Amino acid sequence: MDTESMTDSTGMDMGSGIQRELDPLENAHIQFEEAAARLKLDPAILQIIKQPRRATIVKLPVHMDDGSFRVFTGYRVQHSIVRGPAKGGIRYHPDVTLEEVTALAAWMTWKCAVVGIPFGGGKGGISCDPTTLSKTELERLTRRYVADLIDVFGPERDVPAPDVNTNEQTMAWIMDTYSMHARHTVTSVVTGKPLLIGGSAGRREATGRGVLFCVREAAKRIGLALDKATVVIQGFGNVGSVAADLLAKDGAKIIAVSDVGGGIHLPSGLDIPALQKHVAEHRTVAGFPGAEPIDGKKLLEIPCDVLIPAALENQITQANAGRINARIVAEGANGPTTTPADKILNKNGVLVVPDILANSGGVTVSYFEWVQDRQGLFWREDEVNSRLEQIMVDAFHDVANMADEHKVSFRVAAFMLAIKRVVDVIMLRGVYA
Ligand code: GLU
């Protein structure tokens, strides 16, 4: 946070009354403070969960394919291990910073608590542009990162998973590196692995499927028929493309999608299986035959029933929130809406299903993967999906009940529920001081 600026703790400019845009860590703090204040909890207890319990920064020298070597910076933040091992993905992106990873780690704590799975929260990242690295460079970078953090990770300590720009292959390298150091195969140290090495059926689709379950419940709440609904999706990666496919199967019309390569708009509805084929070939949605190109920012403002930001943080800001023309916003990404923008959406009557609920399907099936690895007994995909549905629908209604009872937004309600669940465990365990 820029401590020099003349703003109060909510980012309000003292002089003009205009709020500046907040970064993810500031948003995470405000979300926490706002919900915690309503719970009237002991401020001393809150100190325990306000800050991350451990943050590690590692410098990672990596041999490049041309014989030179470069030093990358990696992070792993464990926000909380109160409810179980730290849990959360690893992202590879040029914008990764300690602050960003810290915010994402805190959101993982609240996300795991909202769905009631026995994990704390963590997140990792490496500041790099993976599009400029070869597969062998990415493998060496990943292995060095895991080797340097070998005492931080572990099935009972901290369990990583995929996040932005990491995938099943990255998880396979993590599992292998950890296992080489442990001198035996340890599948449960990481989730989101390929099926062949202890991955779970349904994990790849889980985040998008969880978004579908939330959108279904949100639609029922506002009396929207999904088979008549229009949907706009920002991001066509693991989350956005699966959500698009499943929502289309429910009869919804996906009228616009975007990715880093550009956006496309087709008011009569996109053929999602054909679009997935196009993306497999061209690596972007851009250029999809029959659809109009549209600017990625403008796409968010297309009138629709359901808007799904499924890319990065800070996409819905004060600058565009007033022009969002959707009835439901389901946050497939982590932190896509800034706090001031969230207030504008709420004022305009948009039902925002917050990230810590809407995208919790991924970590929920990660939990199933961890359980299956530890049992050595694997479940069928329909079993995974139906357990996921039960957990997500229950979590949605827990949040909705909290929102109704306290007359707060779904985001505040989800944070209240999560913070209370973590604090209840602290009270039972006691503080070892
Ligand atoms: N990176 C995903 C998230 O933000 C998944 C985390 C996990 O499965 O541990 O929820």
Boltz pocket constraint, residues with backbone or C-beta under 6 A from the ligand:
constraints:
  - pocket:
      binder: B
      contacts: [[A, 87], [A, 88], [A, 89], [A, 90], [A, 111], [A, 159], [A, 160], [A, 161], [A, 162], [A, 163], [A, 164], [A, 191], [A, 334], [A, 359], [A, 360], [A, 362], [A, 363], [A, 364], [A, 366]]
      max_distance: 6.0
